[in-house]
């Protein structure tokens, strides 16, 4: 039974990593395809998302579900920020969820928290 538990834990990690990569890929595609983002801002956001991908991949080694949540909230936030007709309340809720998803890692992963805050601010400013 113990061998089964260890095997299932090992099998979860690649699947989680794949799901996170897919989610980050969706964010990148949305940013690249959005008419709502100016080219200079697009390049900045894409670089931030690439860094987020690395940080979340590292976090997923020890905190898989939390890493998935961060990627998921990042995707929702990017979708809401790049909509042609934004709903500020929905965008703020998505950005709040993104910030909340990293709050517990302020001491252990400060770079991740700072990165998410920068992404949130950048996405928030798209509507201005």
C-alpha positions as a Markdown table, in Angstrom:
| # | Residue | x | y | z |
|---|---|---|---|---|
| 1 | Unk | 0.0 | 0.0 | 0.0 |
| 2 | Unk | 2.8 | 2.4 | 0.9 |
| 3 | Unk | 4.4 | 1.7 | -2.6 |
| 4 | Unk | 1.1 | 2.6 | -4.2 |
| 5 | Unk | 0.9 | 5.9 | -2.3 |
| 6 | Unk | 4.5 | 6.8 | -3.3 |
| 7 | Unk | 3.8 | 5.9 | -6.9 |
| 8 | Unk | 0.6 | 8.0 | -7.1 |
| 9 | Unk | 2.5 | 11.0 | -5.6 |
| 10 | Unk | 5.2 | 10.6 | -8.2 |
| 11 | Unk | 2.6 | 10.4 | -11.0 |
| 12 | Unk | 0.8 | 13.6 | -9.8 |
| 13 | Unk | 3.8 | 15.9 | -10.3 |
| 14 | Unk | 4.1 | 15.6 | -14.1 |
| 15 | Unk | 0.4 | 16.0 | -14.5 |
| 16 | Unk | 0.3 | 19.1 | -12.4 |
| 17 | Unk | 3.3 | 20.5 | -14.2 |
| 18 | Unk | 1.6 | 19.9 | -17.5 |
| 19 | Unk | -1.6 | 21.6 | -16.4 |
| 20 | Unk | 0.4 | 24.6 | -15.2 |
| 21 | Unk | 2.3 | 24.8 | -18.5 |
| 22 | Unk | -1.0 | 24.6 | -20.4 |
| 23 | Unk | -2.4 | 27.4 | -18.3 |
| 24 | Unk | 0.6 | 29.6 | -18.7 |
| 25 | Unk | 0.5 | 28.9 | -22.4 |
| 26 | Unk | -3.1 | 30.1 | -22.6 |
| 27 | Unk | -2.0 | 33.3 | -20.8 |
| 28 | Unk | 0.8 | 33.9 | -23.3 |
| 29 | Unk | -1.6 | 33.3 | -26.2 |
| 30 | Unk | -4.2 | 35.6 | -24.8 |
| 31 | Unk | -1.6 | 38.4 | -24.3 |
| 32 | Unk | -0.1 | 37.9 | -27.8 |
| 33 | Unk | -3.5 | 37.9 | -29.5 |
| 34 | Unk | -5.0 | 40.8 | -27.6 |
| 35 | Unk | -5.7 | 44.1 | -29.4 |
| 36 | Unk | -6.2 | 45.8 | -26.0 |
| 37 | Unk | -2.4 | 45.7 | -25.2 |
| 38 | Unk | 0.1 | 48.0 | -26.7 |
| 39 | Unk | 3.3 | 46.4 | -28.1 |
| 40 | Unk | 5.6 | 47.7 | -25.3 |
| 41 | Unk | 3.2 | 46.5 | -22.6 |
| 42 | Unk | 2.8 | 43.2 | -24.4 |
| 43 | Unk | 6.5 | 42.5 | -24.3 |
| 44 | Unk | 6.7 | 43.4 | -20.6 |
| 45 | Unk | 3.7 | 41.2 | -19.8 |
| 46 | Unk | 5.1 | 38.2 | -21.7 |
| 47 | Unk | 8.4 | 38.5 | -19.9 |
| 48 | Unk | 6.6 | 38.6 | -16.6 |
| 49 | Unk | 4.5 | 35.6 | -17.5 |
| 50 | Unk | 7.6 | 33.6 | -18.5 |
| 51 | Unk | 9.2 | 34.4 | -15.2 |
| 52 | Unk | 5.9 | 33.4 | -13.5 |
| 53 | Unk | 6.1 | 30.1 | -15.3 |
| 54 | Unk | 9.5 | 29.4 | -13.8 |
| 55 | Unk | 8.5 | 30.5 | -10.3 |
| 56 | Unk | 5.3 | 28.5 | -10.3 |
| 57 | Unk | 7.1 | 25.4 | -11.7 |
| 58 | Unk | 9.5 | 25.6 | -8.8 |
| 59 | Unk | 6.7 | 26.1 | -6.3 |
| 60 | Unk | 4.8 | 23.1 | -7.7 |
| 61 | Unk | 7.5 | 20.8 | -6.6 |
| 62 | Unk | 6.4 | 21.3 | -3.0 |
| 63 | Unk | 3.0 | 23.0 | -3.3 |
| 64 | Unk | 1.3 | 21.5 | -6.3 |
| 65 | Unk | -2.3 | 22.6 | -5.6 |
| 66 | Unk | -1.3 | 26.1 | -4.7 |
| 67 | Unk | 0.8 | 26.4 | -7.8 |
| 68 | Unk | -2.2 | 25.4 | -9.9 |
| 69 | Unk | -4.3 | 28.0 | -8.1 |
| 70 | Unk | -1.8 | 30.8 | -8.8 |
| 71 | Unk | -1.6 | 29.8 | -12.5 |
| 72 | Unk | -5.4 | 29.6 | -12.7 |
| 73 | Unk | -6.0 | 33.0 | -11.1 |
| 74 | Unk | -3.3 | 34.4 | -13.4 |
| 75 | Unk | -5.2 | 33.1 | -16.4 |
| 76 | Unk | -8.5 | 34.5 | -15.2 |
| 77 | Unk | -6.9 | 37.8 | -14.5 |
| 78 | Unk | -5.3 | 38.0 | -17.9 |
| 79 | Unk | -8.6 | 37.0 | -19.6 |
| 80 | Unk | -10.5 | 39.7 | -17.7 |
| 81 | Unk | -7.9 | 42.4 | -18.3 |
| 82 | Unk | -7.7 | 41.7 | -22.1 |
| 83 | Unk | -11.5 | 41.6 | -22.8 |
| 84 | Unk | -12.7 | 44.2 | -25.3 |
| 85 | Unk | -15.3 | 45.2 | -22.8 |
| 86 | Unk | -13.9 | 45.0 | -19.3 |
| 87 | Unk | -16.1 | 44.7 | -16.2 |
| 88 | Unk | -14.0 | 46.4 | -13.5 |
| 89 | Unk | -15.7 | 44.5 | -10.7 |
| 90 | Unk | -14.9 | 41.1 | -12.3 |
| 91 | Unk | -11.3 | 42.2 | -13.1 |
| 92 | Unk | -10.8 | 43.4 | -9.5 |
| 93 | Unk | -12.1 | 40.1 | -8.1 |
| 94 | Unk | -9.8 | 38.1 | -10.4 |
| 95 | Unk | -6.8 | 40.2 | -9.4 |
| 96 | Unk | -7.8 | 39.9 | -5.8 |
| 97 | Unk | -7.9 | 36.2 | -6.1 |
| 98 | Unk | -4.5 | 36.2 | -7.8 |
| 99 | Unk | -3.0 | 38.3 | -4.9 |
| 100 | Unk | -4.6 | 36.1 | -2.3 |
| 101 | Unk | -3.3 | 32.9 | -4.0 |
| 102 | Unk | 0.3 | 33.9 | -3.1 |
| 103 | Unk | -0.2 | 35.6 | 0.2 |
| 104 | Unk | 0.9 | 32.6 | 2.2 |
| 105 | Unk | 4.2 | 32.5 | 0.4 |
| 106 | Unk | 5.4 | 36.1 | 1.3 |
| 107 | Unk | 8.2 | 34.8 | 3.6 |
| 108 | Unk | 9.2 | 31.6 | 1.7 |
| 109 | Unk | 8.8 | 32.8 | -1.9 |
| 110 | Unk | 9.1 | 36.6 | -1.8 |
| 111 | Unk | 10.1 | 36.8 | -5.5 |
| 112 | Unk | 6.9 | 35.0 | -6.5 |
| 113 | Unk | 4.8 | 37.4 | -4.4 |
| 114 | Unk | 6.6 | 40.4 | -5.9 |
| 115 | Unk | 6.2 | 39.0 | -9.4 |
| 116 | Unk | 2.4 | 38.4 | -8.9 |
| 117 | Unk | 2.0 | 41.9 | -7.5 |
| 118 | Unk | 3.7 | 43.3 | -10.6 |
| 119 | Unk | 1.6 | 41.3 | -13.0 |
| 120 | Unk | -1.6 | 42.3 | -11.1 |
| 121 | Unk | -0.6 | 46.0 | -11.3 |
| 122 | Unk | 0.3 | 45.7 | -15.0 |
| 123 | Unk | -3.0 | 43.9 | -15.8 |
| 124 | Unk | -5.0 | 46.4 | -13.8 |
| 125 | Unk | -3.4 | 49.3 | -15.7 |
| 126 | Unk | -4.5 | 47.9 | -19.0 |
| 127 | Unk | -7.9 | 49.3 | -18.5 |
| 128 | Unk | -6.7 | 52.9 | -17.9 |
